[in-house]
């Protein structure tokens, strides 16, 4: 049996105020898979996501995380450089 690698192509999140339980921010981006960076015709047909729509998520999400004090600028620089 052949193993099929499944990857994330859409990344979404919401920031919730723990006291009011209200959503204070939302984020949604399409991302390029790393194992198979070229989307298949099947994936594009199924989801409507094109290759051009894919983006680098960490740098896109960073402003939202910084604005709500959920990360630091040094952490963002480390993530952008590929460090954990």
N, C-alpha and C positions, 0 to 999 in steps of 0.2 A: 504494500500500500504506500503510495507516494504522499509525503507530507506537504501540505500547502501552507505557505507563510501568509498570514493575514496581517495587514498593517493599517494603521490609522490614517485616514485621508481627510478627516474633519475633526477639529479640536474645538470644543465649546466649554465654557465655564460661566459661573455666575458668582458674584460676591454678595453674601447675605448678611444683613445686620443681625447679629445674634440676639439683640434685645427686642427689636420690632418685628423681626422675621421678614423684613422687606428686602427685596433685591435692590442693591445700590449700584451695581454695575454688571454688565454682561459682556462677553467676549466670544467671538466665533470667527474661525479662520480655517481655510483649507490648507493642508500641508502635504509636502512631497514625501512619499514613502522612501525609506532608506534602503531596504533590501531590493526592491524593484522600483527604482525612481521614475520609470516611464509607465504611466497609467495605461492599462489595456483598453482596447476598444469596448470590451464588455463593461468595464468599470465606468467609463465615460458615458456609455449608453444607459446604464442602470442608474447612475447618480446625477448625471448632467454636469459633473465636474470635469473641466478640461485640464490639460497639462499646464496651460498658462495660468490657471487659477491657483495652483499650488504655491505656497510661500514658506519662508522660514519662521516657525511659530514663536520660538523663544523671544526673538527681538520684537516681534509684533505684540506679544503679551506683556513685555516688560514695562511699558508706560502705565498700563493699568495697575500692575502690581506695585510699582513705585508710588503712584498717585494715592493708593490706599494703604501705604506703608506695610505691604506684605512681603517686601524684599528690599535689599539695599542695592545701591549703584554698583558696589564692588561685586556683589553676587551676579548681577546682570553682566558685568564685564567678563566674569569667569565663565558664565554659561555661553556667552558669545564666542569665547576663545575655545570652547569645547571642554572646559573643566567642569567638575561636579562639586 
